[in-house]
Amino acid sequence: MALRLGLLAFGGIMGTALLLRYTIVPDEEKMLKSLSPEVRAEYERNKDQRRRSHDAVMKQIVDSSKSDRPIWDTSDKK
């Protein structure tokens, strides 16, 4: 009985969380529409730079994952 009640409570909490997430958190398009034209233009100008920065970090993470060195070892020695 307690297991069923726990599962029911868990399902209710997760359902409520998903409902709130999809109703409260705006998607990227809604966020951009709500911005002022100046801020939106700056966002679009910097989009490529942010993408390049993100790609560089992801490449570094992938390269680090292929290495046997610890993640905190940032030296150039291999």
C-alpha positions as CSV (number, residue, x, y, z in Angstrom):
1,M,0.0,0.0,0.0
2,A,2.8,2.4,0.9
3,L,4.6,1.6,-2.4
4,R,1.5,2.5,-4.4
5,L,1.0,5.7,-2.4
6,G,4.6,6.6,-3.0
7,L,4.4,5.9,-6.7
8,L,1.2,7.9,-7.0
9,A,2.8,10.8,-5.1
10,F,5.9,10.6,-7.3
11,G,3.7,10.6,-10.5
12,G,1.7,13.5,-9.3
13,I,4.8,15.6,-8.5
14,M,6.5,14.7,-11.8
15,G,3.3,15.5,-13.7
16,T,2.9,18.8,-12.0
17,A,6.6,19.6,-12.6
18,L,6.2,18.8,-16.4
19,L,3.0,20.8,-16.6
20,L,4.6,23.8,-14.9
21,R,7.7,23.5,-17.1
22,Y,5.7,23.6,-20.3
23,T,3.4,26.4,-19.2
24,I,5.8,28.7,-17.4
25,V,9.2,28.4,-19.2
26,P,9.1,30.2,-22.6
27,D,10.8,28.7,-25.6
28,E,13.5,30.6,-27.5
29,E,11.2,32.0,-30.1
30,K,8.9,33.5,-27.4
31,M,11.9,35.0,-25.6
32,L,13.2,36.6,-28.7
33,K,9.8,38.1,-29.6
34,S,9.6,39.7,-26.1
35,L,13.0,41.4,-26.4
36,S,13.4,44.9,-27.7
37,P,14.6,45.3,-31.2
38,E,18.1,46.5,-30.1
39,V,18.6,43.6,-27.8
40,R,17.3,41.2,-30.4
41,A,19.7,42.6,-33.0
42,E,22.7,42.2,-30.6
43,Y,21.6,38.7,-29.8
44,E,21.6,37.8,-33.5
45,R,25.0,39.5,-34.0
46,N,26.6,37.5,-31.2
47,K,24.9,34.2,-32.0
48,D,27.8,32.9,-34.3
49,Q,30.4,33.9,-31.8
50,R,28.6,32.0,-29.0
51,R,28.2,29.0,-31.3
52,R,31.9,29.0,-32.1
53,S,32.8,29.3,-28.4
54,H,30.4,26.4,-27.6
55,D,31.9,24.3,-30.3
56,A,35.5,25.0,-29.0
57,V,34.5,24.0,-25.5
58,M,32.8,20.8,-26.7
59,K,35.8,19.9,-28.8
60,Q,38.0,20.4,-25.7
61,I,35.7,18.2,-23.7
62,V,35.7,15.4,-26.3
63,D,39.5,15.6,-26.6
64,S,39.8,15.4,-22.8
65,S,37.5,12.4,-22.6
66,K,39.7,10.5,-25.0
67,S,42.8,11.1,-22.8
68,D,43.9,9.1,-19.8
69,R,44.7,12.3,-17.9
70,P,42.5,13.6,-15.1
71,I,40.0,16.4,-16.2
72,W,41.7,19.0,-13.9
73,D,45.1,18.4,-15.6
74,T,45.3,21.3,-18.1
75,S,48.9,21.1,-18.9
76,D,49.9,20.6,-22.6
77,K,52.0,17.5,-21.7
78,K,50.5,14.3,-23.1
